[in-house]
Amino acid sequence: MVMQAQLFEPILRRGVASGRCLAPGGDGVLVRATNWLGDSLMTLPAVWRISSRLTRPAGLTVLCPNSLRPIWQACPWVEHVIGMAGKRIASGEVEAVRKLHPGLAIVLPNSFGAALDVWKCRIPERIGRAGRWRSWLLTARLPEWPRGENAGVCHQLSYYLELADCLGLMEWGADFPPLRVDAGRADALGMDGDNWVALAPGAAYGPAKQWPQDHFRQVAAWLRRQDLRVVLVGTGKEQAVTKAIAEAIPGALDLAGRTSLEELMAVLARARAAVANDSGAMHLAAALGTPGVAVFGSTDPIGTGPLGAPWHIFAATVPCRPCFRRTCPLTGAEAYRCLAEITPADVIGALANIL
């Protein structure tokens, strides 16, 4: 068996001419954030650098789905957060943006709808990527970055840093200030003390991202033998997996489907370390400063590895990965080899180094 196991360091690469030096104007900048938890967390270094370019009292406003408001409210460099109750911006939300008078907007998602949300707000300058029939909604455009174009080459953060560079060339990096978290929320969930390790065995994308359930169970059993406490996290859809692991591990705390995003942030911030698939929980733990171990199956750790705390990455070197599929098209012994070939002993060894 051959696989890669390394401490993740993001590769950043400028791919287009940047540094257009557009002035924010008005009362600051609006950022139309991405729509998914993991994607939003991978934009934090770029959004922080956008904020650092502003001259106060001009401020930074983030427009995002309501479900992700806690992420942006935890960022000390964001002045205003406007949540969207629906998939597209509503009239009341448009009015909330316009009352802040941003002079410039940066559209991070690569979709037509995200550009339309910003266009409806009548912001004078609107920056984003070309493509997907949305160029007419923008006043300044960088070239389209097709999905998968930079797989295995550089981190997705590069895409967002190039947009940030439109306010003037800046030093690139994956760092950002700490997020604000209410640690007391973890106590209220039964997570007293500080001897916890978080396991996140799910992944919304599909089975091709999910390390075998029994492998997570073996890691949890090892943690208990080290007198460490196990907390399992995930969505309501992942409760069957977390329940099976918790029932096999005395004293394990199963919080899957039982936490708000604010509570999940408190839980992951309290943990000494985490073990996760390539998932939103992985990105959230790293962003909160919690180190960990991640298992990548069908996806590309070079492109979407965790940013923030140090994380050890496992990705098997089978020839078919990264395929970016939700389910494995292979059958029999070949199915999901990218996940099965990474053993509990591999992950335990990396976790022991962290702890």
Secondary structure by P-SEA (a helix, b strand, c coil): cccccccbbbbbbbcccccccccccccbbbbbccccaaaaaaaaaaaaaaaaaccccbbbbbbbcccaaaaaaacccccbbbbbccccccaaaaaaaaaacccbbbbccccaaaaaaaaaacccbbbbbbcccccccccccccccccccccccccaaaaaaaaaaccccccccccccbbbbccccccccccccccbbbbbccccccccccccaaaaaaaaaaaaaacbbbbbbbcccaaaaaaaaaaaccccccccccccaaaaaaaaaacccccccccaaaaaaaaacccbbbbbcccccccccccccbbbbbbbcccccccccccccccccccccccccccaaaaaaaaaaac
